[in-house]
Amino acid sequence: MTITLNPSPTSIPVNSSNYFTISYTQSGTPKSVQYTGSPVTIQADANSVVTISATSSQSGTSEEWCFSISSM
């Protein structure tokens, strides 16, 4: 699957210093990858959970991001 995050135009840009961590399982092994603004393609096990962190690497202690899902 390919994961693309589209922040609001008023949000802090997502880049290599402000990234989200995506966690998933591949071939039974826990994996994680940093989303730095470009689409990320992962090979997650069927029926497994894919988690995107609610905070970016530069989020403040009281800040969380909201996500909505769309499938294409």
PDB file of N, H, CA, C and O in Angstrom:
ATOM      1  N   MET A   1       0.838  -1.160   0.000  1.00  0.00           N
ATOM      2  CA  MET A   1       0.000   0.000   0.000  1.00  0.00           C
ATOM      3  C   MET A   1       0.890   1.233   0.000  1.00  0.00           C
ATOM      4  O   MET A   1       2.015   1.209   0.500  1.00  0.00           O
ATOM      5  N   THR A   2       0.367   2.307  -0.568  1.00  0.00           N
ATOM      6  H   THR A   2      -0.547   2.327  -0.974  1.00  0.00           H
ATOM      7  CA  THR A   2       1.093   3.572  -0.575  1.00  0.00           C
ATOM      8  C   THR A   2       0.376   4.546   0.342  1.00  0.00           C
ATOM      9  O   THR A   2      -0.844   4.691   0.273  1.00  0.00           O
ATOM     10  N   ILE A   3       1.138   5.213   1.202  1.00  0.00           N
ATOM     11  H   ILE A   3       2.130   5.095   1.258  1.00  0.00           H
ATOM     12  CA  ILE A   3       0.578   6.155   2.166  1.00  0.00           C
ATOM     13  C   ILE A   3       1.042   7.558   1.792  1.00  0.00           C
ATOM     14  O   ILE A   3       2.236   7.811   1.633  1.00  0.00           O
ATOM     15  N   THR A   4       0.077   8.464   1.655  1.00  0.00           N
ATOM     16  H   THR A   4      -0.893   8.258   1.784  1.00  0.00           H
ATOM     17  CA  THR A   4       0.373   9.865   1.379  1.00  0.00           C
ATOM     18  C   THR A   4      -0.393  10.710   2.381  1.00  0.00           C
ATOM     19  O   THR A   4      -1.599  10.527   2.543  1.00  0.00           O
ATOM     20  N   LEU A   5       0.276  11.621   3.050  1.00  0.00           N
ATOM     21  H   LEU A   5       1.256  11.770   2.919  1.00  0.00           H
ATOM     22  CA  LEU A   5      -0.365  12.542   3.984  1.00  0.00           C
ATOM     23  C   LEU A   5      -0.418  13.916   3.325  1.00  0.00           C
ATOM     24  O   LEU A   5       0.568  14.376   2.751  1.00  0.00           O
ATOM     25  N   ASN A   6      -1.566  14.561   3.411  1.00  0.00           N
ATOM     26  H   ASN A   6      -2.368  14.187   3.877  1.00  0.00           H
ATOM     27  CA  ASN A   6      -1.748  15.886   2.818  1.00  0.00           C
ATOM     28  C   ASN A   6      -2.096  16.886   3.911  1.00  0.00           C
ATOM     29  O   ASN A   6      -3.274  17.093   4.201  1.00  0.00           O
ATOM     30  N   PRO A   7      -1.088  17.511   4.524  1.00  0.00           N
ATOM     31  CA  PRO A   7      -1.365  18.472   5.594  1.00  0.00           C
ATOM     32  C   PRO A   7      -2.152  19.678   5.079  1.00  0.00           C
ATOM     33  O   PRO A   7      -2.083  20.033   3.902  1.00  0.00           O
ATOM     34  N   SER A   8      -2.883  20.281   5.972  1.00  0.00           N
ATOM     35  H   SER A   8      -2.939  19.993   6.928  1.00  0.00           H
ATOM     36  CA  SER A   8      -3.566  21.530   5.670  1.00  0.00           C
ATOM     37  C   SER A   8      -2.531  22.564   5.241  1.00  0.00           C
ATOM     38  O   SER A   8      -1.406  22.548   5.742  1.00  0.00           O
ATOM     39  N   PRO A   9      -2.886  23.458   4.327  1.00  0.00           N
ATOM     40  CA  PRO A   9      -1.927  24.482   3.894  1.00  0.00           C
ATOM     41  C   PRO A   9      -1.395  25.346   5.044  1.00  0.00           C
ATOM     42  O   PRO A   9      -0.317  25.929   4.928  1.00  0.00           O
ATOM     43  N   THR A  10      -2.138  25.431   6.146  1.00  0.00           N
ATOM     44  H   THR A  10      -3.014  24.957   6.240  1.00  0.00           H
ATOM     45  CA  THR A  10      -1.684  26.241   7.280  1.00  0.00           C
ATOM     46  C   THR A  10      -0.840  25.447   8.277  1.00  0.00           C
ATOM     47  O   THR A  10      -0.367  26.005   9.266  1.00  0.00           O
ATOM     48  N   SER A  11      -0.648  24.160   8.027  1.00  0.00           N
ATOM     49  H   SER A  11      -1.032  23.706   7.223  1.00  0.00           H
ATOM     50  CA  SER A  11       0.141  23.307   8.929  1.00  0.00           C
ATOM     51  C   SER A  11       1.633  23.508   8.710  1.00  0.00           C
ATOM     52  O   SER A  11       2.067  24.019   7.678  1.00  0.00           O
ATOM     53  N   ILE A  12       2.399  23.098   9.698  1.00  0.00           N
ATOM     54  H   ILE A  12       2.046  22.682  10.537  1.00  0.00           H
ATOM     55  CA  ILE A  12       3.854  23.054   9.555  1.00  0.00           C
ATOM     56  C   ILE A  12       4.167  22.022   8.475  1.00  0.00           C
ATOM     57  O   ILE A  12       3.596  20.932   8.503  1.00  0.00           O
ATOM     58  N   PRO A  13       5.050  22.323   7.528  1.00  0.00           N
ATOM     59  CA  PRO A  13       5.357  21.351   6.469  1.00  0.00           C
ATOM     60  C   PRO A  13       5.935  20.046   7.026  1.00  0.00           C
ATOM     61  O   PRO A  13       6.674  20.046   8.010  1.00  0.00           O
ATOM     62  N   VAL A  14       5.584  18.946   6.378  1.00  0.00           N
ATOM     63  H   VAL A  14       4.984  18.946   5.578  1.00  0.00           H
ATOM     64  CA  VAL A  14       6.159  17.646   6.718  1.00  0.00           C
ATOM     65  C   VAL A  14       7.407  17.483   5.862  1.00  0.00           C
ATOM     66  O   VAL A  14       7.352  17.598   4.637  1.00  0.00           O
ATOM     67  N   ASN A  15       8.539  17.212   6.523  1.00  0.00           N
ATOM     68  H   ASN A  15       8.583  17.119   7.518  1.00  0.00           H
ATOM     69  CA  ASN A  15       9.815  17.065   5.812  1.00  0.00           C
ATOM     70  C   ASN A  15      10.746  16.192   6.643  1.00  0.00           C
ATOM     71  O   ASN A  15      10.308  15.568   7.609  1.00  0.00           O
ATOM     72  N   SER A  16      12.015  16.141   6.284  1.00  0.00           N
ATOM     73  H   SER A  16      12.371  16.648   5.500  1.00  0.00           H
ATOM     74  CA  SER A  16      12.946  15.240   6.976  1.00  0.00           C
ATOM     75  C   SER A  16      13.191  15.628   8.429  1.00  0.00           C
ATOM     76  O   SER A  16      13.668  14.802   9.207  1.00  0.00           O
ATOM     77  N   SER A  17      12.877  16.865   8.814  1.00  0.00           N
ATOM     78  H   SER A  17      12.490  17.536   8.182  1.00  0.00           H
ATOM     79  CA  SER A  17      13.044  17.244  10.219  1.00  0.00           C
ATOM     80  C   SER A  17      11.709  17.306  10.959  1.00  0.00           C
ATOM     81  O   SER A  17      11.694  17.467  12.179  1.00  0.00           O
ATOM     82  N   ASN A  18      10.608  17.184  10.257  1.00  0.00           N
ATOM     83  H   ASN A  18      10.620  17.053   9.266  1.00  0.00           H
ATOM     84  CA  ASN A  18       9.274  17.152  10.860  1.00  0.00           C
ATOM     85  C   ASN A  18       8.505  16.006  10.202  1.00  0.00           C
ATOM     86  O   ASN A  18       7.793  16.210   9.219  1.00  0.00           O
ATOM     87  N   TYR A  19       8.654  14.820  10.747  1.00  0.00           N
ATOM     88  H   TYR A  19       9.233  14.655  11.545  1.00  0.00           H
ATOM     89  CA  TYR A  19       8.144  13.610  10.101  1.00  0.00           C
ATOM     90  C   TYR A  19       7.189  12.856  11.016  1.00  0.00           C
ATOM     91  O   TYR A  19       7.130  13.107  12.220  1.00  0.00           O
ATOM     92  N   PHE A  20       6.445  11.933  10.426  1.00  0.00           N
ATOM     93  H   PHE A  20       6.492  11.730   9.448  1.00  0.00           H
ATOM     94  CA  PHE A  20       5.573  11.020  11.151  1.00  0.00           C
ATOM     95  C   PHE A  20       6.159   9.618  11.070  1.00  0.00           C
ATOM     96  O   PHE A  20       6.776   9.251  10.071  1.00  0.00           O
ATOM     97  N   THR A  21       5.963   8.844  12.119  1.00  0.00           N
ATOM     98  H   THR A  21       5.462   9.142  12.931  1.00  0.00           H
ATOM     99  CA  THR A  21       6.405   7.454  12.111  1.00  0.00           C
ATOM    100  C   THR A  21       5.224   6.560  11.762  1.00  0.00           C
ATOM    101  O   THR A  21       4.152   6.665  12.359  1.00  0.00           O
ATOM    102  N   ILE A  22       5.431   5.681  10.791  1.00  0.00           N
ATOM    103  H   ILE A  22       6.302   5.596  10.306  1.00  0.00           H
ATOM    104  CA  ILE A  22       4.425   4.703  10.382  1.00  0.00           C
ATOM    105  C   ILE A  22       4.922   3.333  10.830  1.00  0.00           C
ATOM    106  O   ILE A  22       6.023   2.919  10.467  1.00  0.00           O
ATOM    107  N   SER A  23       4.114   2.635  11.614  1.00  0.00           N
ATOM    108  H   SER A  23       3.219   2.972  11.909  1.00  0.00           H
ATOM    109  CA  SER A  23       4.480   1.311  12.129  1.00  0.00           C
ATOM    110  C   SER A  23       3.568   0.260  11.508  1.00  0.00           C
ATOM    111  O   SER A  23       2.375   0.496  11.316  1.00  0.00           O
ATOM    112  N   TYR A  24       4.137  -0.898  11.198  1.00  0.00           N
ATOM    113  H   TYR A  24       5.106  -1.089  11.355  1.00  0.00           H
ATOM    114  CA  TYR A  24       3.385  -1.974  10.558  1.00  0.00           C
ATOM    115  C   TYR A  24       4.133  -3.289  10.758  1.00  0.00           C
ATOM    116  O   TYR A  24       5.231  -3.307  11.314  1.00  0.00           O
ATOM    117  N   THR A  25       3.536  -4.381  10.304  1.00  0.00           N
ATOM    118  H   THR A  25       2.645  -4.366   9.852  1.00  0.00           H
ATOM    119  CA  THR A  25       4.159  -5.700  10.387  1.00  0.00           C
ATOM    120  C   THR A  25       4.370  -6.230   8.976  1.00  0.00           C
ATOM    121  O   THR A  25       3.456  -6.208   8.151  1.00  0.00           O
ATOM    122  N   GLN A  26       5.583  -6.705   8.705  1.00  0.00           N
ATOM    123  H   GLN A  26       6.325  -6.723   9.375  1.00  0.00           H
ATOM    124  CA  GLN A  26       5.915  -7.283   7.401  1.00  0.00           C
ATOM    125  C   GLN A  26       6.548  -8.645   7.636  1.00  0.00           C
ATOM    126  O   GLN A  26       7.559  -8.754   8.331  1.00  0.00           O
ATOM    127  N   SER A  27       5.957  -9.679   7.060  1.00  0.00           N
ATOM    128  H   SER A  27       5.136  -9.590   6.496  1.00  0.00           H
ATOM    129  CA  SER A  27       6.425 -11.062   7.231  1.00  0.00           C
ATOM    130  C   SER A  27       6.568 -11.416   8.710  1.00  0.00           C
ATOM    131  O   SER A  27       7.507 -12.108   9.103  1.00  0.00           O
ATOM    132  N   GLY A  28       5.624 -10.931   9.529  1.00  0.00           N
ATOM    133  H   GLY A  28       4.862 -10.369   9.210  1.00  0.00           H
ATOM    134  CA  GLY A  28       5.617 -11.230  10.954  1.00  0.00           C
ATOM    135  C   GLY A  28       6.576 -10.404  11.784  1.00  0.00           C
ATOM    136  O   GLY A  28       6.640 -10.583  13.000  1.00  0.00           O
ATOM    137  N   THR A  29       7.325  -9.501  11.164  1.00  0.00           N
ATOM    138  H   THR A  29       7.273  -9.355  10.176  1.00  0.00           H
ATOM    139  CA  THR A  29       8.313  -8.692  11.872  1.00  0.00           C
ATOM    140  C   THR A  29       7.840  -7.242  11.973  1.00  0.00           C
ATOM    141  O   THR A  29       7.469  -6.650  10.960  1.00  0.00           O
ATOM    142  N   PRO A  30       7.845  -6.653  13.186  1.00  0.00           N
ATOM    143  CA  PRO A  30       7.476  -5.236  13.316  1.00  0.00           C
ATOM    144  C   PRO A  30       8.460  -4.350  12.555  1.00  0.00           C
ATOM    145  O   PRO A  30       9.674  -4.534  12.640  1.00  0.00           O
ATOM    146  N   LYS A  31       7.919  -3.389  11.813  1.00  0.00           N
ATOM    147  H   LYS A  31       6.933  -3.240  11.744  1.00  0.00           H
ATOM    148  CA  LYS A  31       8.728  -2.450  11.040  1.00  0.00           C
ATOM    149  C   LYS A  31       8.221  -1.039  11.294  1.00  0.00           C
ATOM    150  O   LYS A  31       7.089  -0.846  11.736  1.00  0.00           O
ATOM    151  N   SER A  32       9.064  -0.057  11.012  1.00  0.00           N
ATOM    152  H   SER A  32       9.984  -0.213  10.652  1.00  0.00           H
ATOM    153  CA  SER A  32       8.618   1.331  11.031  1.00  0.00           C
ATOM    154  C   SER A  32       9.391   2.104   9.974  1.00  0.00           C
ATOM    155  O   SER A  32      10.511   1.750   9.606  1.00  0.00           O
ATOM    156  N   VAL A  33       8.760   3.167   9.501  1.00  0.00           N
ATOM    157  H   VAL A  33       7.850   3.454   9.800  1.00  0.00           H
ATOM    158  CA  VAL A  33       9.368   4.019   8.487  1.00  0.00           C
ATOM    159  C   VAL A  33       8.961   5.459   8.801  1.00  0.00           C
ATOM    160  O   VAL A  33       7.899   5.696   9.377  1.00  0.00           O
ATOM    161  N   GLN A  34       9.791   6.400   8.428  1.00  0.00           N
ATOM    162  H   GLN A  34      10.653   6.207   7.960  1.00  0.00           H
ATOM    163  CA  GLN A  34       9.477   7.809   8.629  1.00  0.00           C
ATOM    164  C   GLN A  34       8.816   8.363   7.373  1.00  0.00           C
ATOM    165  O   GLN A  34       9.321   8.190   6.263  1.00  0.00           O
ATOM    166  N   TYR A  35       7.678   9.034   7.562  1.00  0.00           N
ATOM    167  H   TYR A  35       7.269   9.175   8.464  1.00  0.00           H
ATOM    168  CA  TYR A  35       7.026   9.730   6.457  1.00  0.00           C
ATOM    169  C   TYR A  35       7.539  11.160   6.476  1.00  0.00           C
ATOM    170  O   TYR A  35       7.271  11.910   7.414  1.00  0.00           O
ATOM    171  N   THR A  36       8.283  11.539   5.433  1.00  0.00           N
ATOM    172  H   THR A  36       8.501  10.930   4.670  1.00  0.00           H
ATOM    173  CA  THR A  36       8.937  12.853   5.388  1.00  0.00           C
ATOM    174  C   THR A  36       8.360  13.774   4.321  1.00  0.00           C
ATOM    175  O   THR A  36       8.983  14.778   3.975  1.00  0.00           O
ATOM    176  N   GLY A  37       7.194  13.455   3.799  1.00  0.00           N
ATOM    177  H   GLY A  37       6.688  12.639   4.081  1.00  0.00           H
ATOM    178  CA  GLY A  37       6.547  14.331   2.834  1.00  0.00           C
ATOM    179  C   GLY A  37       6.320  13.715   1.474  1.00  0.00           C
ATOM    180  O   GLY A  37       5.489  14.205   0.708  1.00  0.00           O
ATOM    181  N   SER A  38       7.034  12.656   1.154  1.00  0.00           N
ATOM    182  H   SER A  38       7.708  12.258   1.776  1.00  0.00           H
ATOM    183  CA  SER A  38       6.839  11.952  -0.117  1.00  0.00           C
ATOM    184  C   SER A  38       6.054  10.674   0.148  1.00  0.00           C
ATOM    185  O   SER A  38       6.161  10.104   1.233  1.00  0.00           O
ATOM    186  N   PRO A  39       5.264  10.211  -0.827  1.00  0.00           N
ATOM    187  CA  PRO A  39       4.520   8.964  -0.621  1.00  0.00           C
ATOM    188  C   PRO A  39       5.440   7.820  -0.187  1.00  0.00           C
ATOM    189  O   PRO A  39       6.554   7.675  -0.688  1.00  0.00           O
ATOM    190  N   VAL A  40       4.949   7.017   0.752  1.00  0.00           N
ATOM    191  H   VAL A  40       4.044   7.134   1.160  1.00  0.00           H
ATOM    192  CA  VAL A  40       5.694   5.873   1.276  1.00  0.00           C
ATOM    193  C   VAL A  40       4.943   4.609   0.879  1.00  0.00           C
ATOM    194  O   VAL A  40       3.738   4.505   1.109  1.00  0.00           O
ATOM    195  N   THR A  41       5.638   3.658   0.289  1.00  0.00           N
ATOM    196  H   THR A  41       6.617   3.742   0.103  1.00  0.00           H
ATOM    197  CA  THR A  41       5.037   2.372  -0.056  1.00  0.00           C
ATOM    198  C   THR A  41       5.551   1.318   0.910  1.00  0.00           C
ATOM    199  O   THR A  41       6.759   1.145   1.073  1.00  0.00           O
ATOM    200  N   ILE A  42       4.617   0.609   1.554  1.00  0.00           N
ATOM    201  H   ILE A  42       3.635   0.750   1.422  1.00  0.00           H
ATOM    202  CA  ILE A  42       4.986  -0.441   2.506  1.00  0.00           C
ATOM    203  C   ILE A  42       4.327  -1.748   2.078  1.00  0.00           C
ATOM    204  O   ILE A  42       3.330  -1.748   1.356  1.00  0.00           O
ATOM    205  N   GLN A  43       4.891  -2.843   2.529  1.00  0.00           N
ATOM    206  H   GLN A  43       5.701  -2.842   3.116  1.00  0.00           H
ATOM    207  CA  GLN A  43       4.328  -4.172   2.306  1.00  0.00           C
ATOM    208  C   GLN A  43       3.891  -4.714   3.666  1.00  0.00           C
ATOM    209  O   GLN A  43       4.635  -5.448   4.317  1.00  0.00           O
ATOM    210  N   ALA A  44       2.690  -4.350   4.086  1.00  0.00           N
ATOM    211  H   ALA A  44       2.086  -3.754   3.557  1.00  0.00           H
ATOM    212  CA  ALA A  44       2.180  -4.790   5.382  1.00  0.00           C
ATOM    213  C   ALA A  44       1.499  -6.143   5.233  1.00  0.00           C
ATOM    214  O   ALA A  44       0.883  -6.436   4.207  1.00  0.00           O
ATOM    215  N   ASP A  45       1.621  -6.965   6.278  1.00  0.00           N
ATOM    216  H   ASP A  45       2.121  -6.728   7.111  1.00  0.00           H
ATOM    217  CA  ASP A  45       0.941  -8.259   6.287  1.00  0.00           C
ATOM    218  C   ASP A  45      -0.567  -8.059   6.186  1.00  0.00           C
ATOM    219  O   ASP A  45      -1.109  -7.083   6.705  1.00  0.00           O
ATOM    220  N   ALA A  46      -1.234  -8.987   5.518  1.00  0.00           N
ATOM    221  H   ALA A  46      -0.794  -9.780   5.097  1.00  0.00           H
ATOM    222  CA  ALA A  46      -2.694  -8.952   5.417  1.00  0.00           C
ATOM    223  C   ALA A  46      -3.305  -8.996   6.809  1.00  0.00           C
ATOM    224  O   ALA A  46      -2.797  -9.690   7.690  1.00  0.00           O
ATOM    225  N   ASN A  47      -4.378  -8.268   7.009  1.00  0.00           N
ATOM    226  H   ASN A  47      -4.791  -7.705   6.293  1.00  0.00           H
ATOM    227  CA  ASN A  47      -5.119  -8.225   8.277  1.00  0.00           C
ATOM    228  C   ASN A  47      -4.285  -7.726   9.446  1.00  0.00           C
ATOM    229  O   ASN A  47      -4.608  -8.020  10.597  1.00  0.00           O
ATOM    230  N   SER A  48      -3.226  -6.983   9.180  1.00  0.00           N
ATOM    231  H   SER A  48      -2.964  -6.745   8.245  1.00  0.00           H
ATOM    232  CA  SER A  48      -2.431  -6.414  10.267  1.00  0.00           C
ATOM    233  C   SER A  48      -2.750  -4.926  10.400  1.00  0.00           C
ATOM    234  O   SER A  48      -3.389  -4.336   9.529  1.00  0.00           O
ATOM    235  N   VAL A  49      -2.304  -4.343  11.480  1.00  0.00           N
ATOM    236  H   VAL A  49      -1.785  -4.823  12.187  1.00  0.00           H
ATOM    237  CA  VAL A  49      -2.577  -2.938  11.779  1.00  0.00           C
ATOM    238  C   VAL A  49      -1.434  -2.072  11.273  1.00  0.00           C
ATOM    239  O   VAL A  49      -0.262  -2.390  11.478  1.00  0.00           O
ATOM    240  N   VAL A  50      -1.786  -0.974  10.607  1.00  0.00           N
ATOM    241  H   VAL A  50      -2.738  -0.716  10.441  1.00  0.00           H
ATOM    242  CA  VAL A  50      -0.819   0.048  10.208  1.00  0.00           C
ATOM    243  C   VAL A  50      -1.132   1.275  11.049  1.00  0.00           C
ATOM    244  O   VAL A  50      -2.269   1.747  11.061  1.00  0.00           O
ATOM    245  N   THR A  51      -0.131   1.797  11.755  1.00  0.00           N
ATOM    246  H   THR A  51       0.793   1.414  11.745  1.00  0.00           H
ATOM    247  CA  THR A  51      -0.328   2.922  12.657  1.00  0.00           C
ATOM    248  C   THR A  51       0.497   4.113  12.201  1.00  0.00           C
ATOM    249  O   THR A  51       1.686   3.981  11.914  1.00  0.00           O
ATOM    250  N   ILE A  52      -0.140   5.280  12.134  1.00  0.00           N
ATOM    251  H   ILE A  52      -1.106   5.387  12.367  1.00  0.00           H
ATOM    252  CA  ILE A  52       0.563   6.534  11.866  1.00  0.00           C
ATOM    253  C   ILE A  52       0.554   7.317  13.171  1.00  0.00           C
ATOM    254  O   ILE A  52      -0.503   7.517  13.769  1.00  0.00           O
ATOM    255  N   SER A  53       1.728   7.759  13.614  1.00  0.00           N
ATOM    256  H   SER A  53       2.586   7.597  13.128  1.00  0.00           H
ATOM    257  CA  SER A  53       1.810   8.477  14.881  1.00  0.00           C
ATOM    258  C   SER A  53       0.918   9.715  14.846  1.00  0.00           C
ATOM    259  O   SER A  53       0.803  10.373  13.812  1.00  0.00           O
ATOM    260  N   ALA A  54       0.289  10.031  15.976  1.00  0.00           N
ATOM    261  H   ALA A  54       0.382   9.497  16.816  1.00  0.00           H
ATOM    262  CA  ALA A  54      -0.601  11.193  16.069  1.00  0.00           C
ATOM    263  C   ALA A  54       0.171  12.491  16.227  1.00  0.00           C
ATOM    264  O   ALA A  54      -0.394  13.578  16.107  1.00  0.00           O
ATOM    265  N   THR A  55       1.454  12.375  16.495  1.00  0.00           N
ATOM    266  H   THR A  55       1.913  11.492  16.593  1.00  0.00           H
ATOM    267  CA  THR A  55       2.299  13.558  16.621  1.00  0.00           C
ATOM    268  C   THR A  55       3.462  13.442  15.653  1.00  0.00           C
ATOM    269  O   THR A  55       3.952  12.346  15.378  1.00  0.00           O
ATOM    270  N   SER A  56       3.893  14.571  15.145  1.00  0.00           N
ATOM    271  H   SER A  56       3.496  15.461  15.369  1.00  0.00           H
ATOM    272  CA  SER A  56       5.081  14.575  14.292  1.00  0.00           C
ATOM    273  C   SER A  56       6.307  14.746  15.175  1.00  0.00           C
ATOM    274  O   SER A  56       6.188  14.985  16.377  1.00  0.00           O
ATOM    275  N   SER A  57       7.466  14.624  14.584  1.00  0.00           N
ATOM    276  H   SER A  57       7.563  14.430  13.608  1.00  0.00           H
ATOM    277  CA  SER A  57       8.707  14.736  15.358  1.00  0.00           C
ATOM    278  C   SER A  57       8.902  16.128  15.947  1.00  0.00           C
ATOM    279  O   SER A  57       9.693  16.293  16.876  1.00  0.00           O
ATOM    280  N   GLN A  58       8.200  17.134  15.428  1.00  0.00           N
ATOM    281  H   GLN A  58       7.558  17.001  14.673  1.00  0.00           H
ATOM    282  CA  GLN A  58       8.321  18.489  15.964  1.00  0.00           C
ATOM    283  C   GLN A  58       7.051  18.975  16.652  1.00  0.00           C
ATOM    284  O   GLN A  58       6.922  20.165  16.943  1.00  0.00           O
ATOM    285  N   SER A  59       6.117  18.072  16.915  1.00  0.00           N
ATOM    286  H   SER A  59       6.222  17.106  16.679  1.00  0.00           H
ATOM    287  CA  SER A  59       4.893  18.464  17.607  1.00  0.00           C
ATOM    288  C   SER A  59       5.204  18.857  19.037  1.00  0.00           C
ATOM    289  O   SER A  59       6.082  18.281  19.679  1.00  0.00           O
ATOM    290  N   GLY A  60       4.476  19.844  19.525  1.00  0.00           N
ATOM    291  H   GLY A  60       3.763  20.312  19.003  1.00  0.00           H
ATOM    292  CA  GLY A  60       4.593  20.221  20.925  1.00  0.00           C
ATOM    293  C   GLY A  60       3.913  19.190  21.806  1.00  0.00           C
ATOM    294  O   GLY A  60       3.211  18.311  21.307  1.00  0.00           O
ATOM    295  N   THR A  61       4.116  19.291  23.113  1.00  0.00           N
ATOM    296  H   THR A  61       4.687  20.005  23.518  1.00  0.00           H
ATOM    297  CA  THR A  61       3.576  18.290  24.040  1.00  0.00           C
ATOM    298  C   THR A  61       2.052  18.266  24.070  1.00  0.00           C
ATOM    299  O   THR A  61       1.465  17.238  24.407  1.00  0.00           O
ATOM    300  N   SER A  62       1.400  19.368  23.726  1.00  0.00           N
ATOM    301  H   SER A  62       1.877  20.203  23.452  1.00  0.00           H
ATOM    302  CA  SER A  62      -0.063  19.401  23.750  1.00  0.00           C
ATOM    303  C   SER A  62      -0.662  19.365  22.345  1.00  0.00           C
ATOM    304  O   SER A  62      -1.855  19.619  22.175  1.00  0.00           O
ATOM    305  N   GLU A  63       0.140  19.057  21.357  1.00  0.00           N
ATOM    306  H   GLU A  63       1.109  18.851  21.495  1.00  0.00           H
ATOM    307  CA  GLU A  63      -0.308  19.088  19.964  1.00  0.00           C
ATOM    308  C   GLU A  63      -0.444  17.676  19.398  1.00  0.00           C
ATOM    309  O   GLU A  63       0.431  16.832  19.590  1.00  0.00           O
ATOM    310  N   GLU A  64      -1.549  17.433  18.699  1.00  0.00           N
ATOM    311  H   GLU A  64      -2.260  18.119  18.543  1.00  0.00           H
ATOM    312  CA  GLU A  64      -1.740  16.197  17.951  1.00  0.00           C
ATOM    313  C   GLU A  64      -2.312  16.551  16.591  1.00  0.00           C
ATOM    314  O   GLU A  64      -2.965  17.582  16.432  1.00  0.00           O
ATOM    315  N   TRP A  65      -2.068  15.705  15.623  1.00  0.00           N
ATOM    316  H   TRP A  65      -1.537  14.867  15.752  1.00  0.00           H
ATOM    317  CA  TRP A  65      -2.600  15.889  14.278  1.00  0.00           C
ATOM    318  C   TRP A  65      -3.850  15.035  14.129  1.00  0.00           C
ATOM    319  O   TRP A  65      -3.977  14.001  14.784  1.00  0.00           O
ATOM    320  N   CYS A  66      -4.769  15.457  13.274  1.00  0.00           N
ATOM    321  H   CYS A  66      -4.666  16.297  12.741  1.00  0.00           H
ATOM    322  CA  CYS A  66      -5.975  14.694  12.958  1.00  0.00           C
ATOM    323  C   CYS A  66      -5.832  14.134  11.551  1.00  0.00           C
ATOM    324  O   CYS A  66      -5.310  14.801  10.658  1.00  0.00           O
ATOM    325  N   PHE A  67      -6.291  12.922  11.361  1.00  0.00           N
ATOM    326  H   PHE A  67      -6.714  12.380  12.087  1.00  0.00           H
ATOM    327  CA  PHE A  67      -6.206  12.270  10.060  1.00  0.00           C
ATOM    328  C   PHE A  67      -7.588  11.826   9.617  1.00  0.00           C
ATOM    329  O   PHE A  67      -8.436  11.480  10.440  1.00  0.00           O
ATOM    330  N   SER A  68      -7.805  11.840   8.328  1.00  0.00           N
ATOM    331  H   SER A  68      -7.117  12.121   7.660  1.00  0.00           H
ATOM    332  CA  SER A  68      -8.981  11.198   7.746  1.00  0.00           C
ATOM    333  C   SER A  68      -8.469  10.239   6.682  1.00  0.00           C
ATOM    334  O   SER A  68      -7.388  10.436   6.126  1.00  0.00           O
ATOM    335  N   ILE A  69      -9.236   9.219   6.405  1.00  0.00           N
ATOM    336  H   ILE A  69     -10.114   9.059   6.856  1.00  0.00           H
ATOM    337  CA  ILE A  69      -8.794   8.168   5.488  1.00  0.00           C
ATOM    338  C   ILE A  69      -9.596   8.256   4.197  1.00  0.00           C
ATOM    339  O   ILE A  69     -10.815   8.423   4.215  1.00  0.00           O
ATOM    340  N   SER A  70      -8.902   8.141   3.101  1.00  0.00           N
ATOM    341  H   SER A  70      -7.912   8.005   3.087  1.00  0.00           H
ATOM    342  CA  SER A  70      -9.574   7.981   1.813  1.00  0.00           C
ATOM    343  C   SER A  70      -8.845   6.883   1.063  1.00  0.00           C
ATOM    344  O   SER A  70      -7.615   6.841   1.051  1.00  0.00           O
ATOM    345  N   SER A  71      -9.594   6.007   0.446  1.00  0.00           N
ATOM    346  H   SER A  71     -10.593   6.041   0.455  1.00  0.00           H
ATOM    347  CA  SER A  71      -8.948   4.947  -0.331  1.00  0.00           C
ATOM    348  C   SER A  71      -9.114   5.279  -1.801  1.00  0.00           C
ATOM    349  O   SER A  71     -10.153   5.771  -2.243  1.00  0.00           O
ATOM    350  N   MET A  72      -8.074   4.998  -2.530  1.00  0.00           N
ATOM    351  H   MET A  72      -7.230   4.598  -2.171  1.00  0.00           H
ATOM    352  CA  MET A  72      -8.089   5.331  -3.957  1.00  0.00           C
ATOM    353  C   MET A  72      -7.931   4.086  -4.772  1.00  0.00           C
ATOM    354  O   MET A  72      -7.918   4.152  -6.002  1.00  0.00           O
TER     355      MET A  72
END
